Amino acid sequence: MKSLLAIIAAAIPLRYGSRKGKRSKAVEARYTRRKPVATRDKPSATGHRTRRRHGFMRLALKHIEMVRSIRSTSTIQNYMTALRSFQAFTDAERPCCDASIDAMTIERYDRWLCMKGIKPNTRSCYLRSLRALYRATDTRSGHGEDPFSNVFTGNAVTEKRAIDVDALHRIRRLEFTHDEHELRMARDIFLFCTFAMGMPFVDAYTLTHEQVRDGVLSYARHKTGQMVRVRIEPCMSEIMARYRHDGSHRIFPLCADYASALCKYNTLLRLIADRAHISQHLTSYVARHTWATVAYREHIDLSLISQGMGHANTRTTSIYIKKADDKKLWRANRRVLQVMNKPTSAQEVGCMYFPTAKLI
């Protein structure tokens, strides 16, 4: 059949502009088109078996749907964001070819993210999400070499996001007009989360008055499931009373969609920071960092801070805490230098250098 069609095609010239020519070409293509052959995983140069991008994407999306009901919303969002980013990379690198999951591809993907200006911790989050999906969809008996072993998947040390007490007071003293009720509520939620031992916004978003019993607010952390009990102090009760008149069972009358509420909340916090003359980037998590840092500076035991924040261990808590200020470190270094520069005889006094500038 195939050779017969070739003879006919050679004997009768095809006119590509005519309907008859198009029909002939369609018929020829129907019989001469080869069916795609399923490709199996092939070992890479490092000996690690790789999988095609479309196969990995399909399996990863299927896995996400399976665990959507048992994983947190943030975890699912991280998975989807990482998949979209990796697909954009593979489309940009080889748009006509399937990319594979191996060590070299992951290293190129990491460099691609770096060139796009993605910060180290964000790149690490993408890579950890991809690694989790890769391992969850890897059906081979032996996992072999880890394709993510040559990229950074930890947490880089970053500038802590806490604000000082003076900035917190400026936020508290802000005044708003009657038409600025959204700004006022954003300010109140930020203060409430700070006062409530650094409550995350996602937990404040779902708070109801039924969770308050005998002056104690109890809630389970959305991320970890850890139970946290907060005594309602006067500063918190004052904020709650402002929004109780609407008859809603929720403490804060926010919109039904959490993602929209969070986006709007962070936008309003930026406006609040401008009014309060705070140069630092103000986000929902600054309240959490601020409470932990102030508690640490007041010499509260780290285990109590961890319990108040709903952490499973103190190692996580230490990420939120601002360590000693630079001036404290400079004072400590001055004490060390004074010991090092201490003269051993009267002749050496004139030769030694003693810093005399006062550190405030």
Buried (B, 14 or more C-beta within 10 A) or exposed (E): EEEEBEEEBEEEEBEEEEEEBEEBEEEBEEEEEEEEEEEEBEEBEEEBBBBBBEBBBEBBBEBBEEEEEEBEEEBBEBBBBBBEBBBEBBEEEEEEEBBBBBBBBBBBBBEBBEEEEBEBBBBBBBBBBBBBBBEBBBEEEEEEEEBBEEBEBEEEEEEBBBBBEEBBEBBBEEEBEEEBEBBBBBBBBBBBBBBBBBBBBBBBBBBEEEBBEEEEBEBBBBBBEBEBEBEBEEEBEEBBEEBEEEEEEBBBEBEEEBEEBBEBBBEBBEBBBEBBEBEEEBBBBBBBBBBBBBBBBEEEEBEEBBBBBBBEEBEEBBEBBBEEEEEEEEEEEBEEEEEEEEEEEEEEEEEEEEEEEEEE
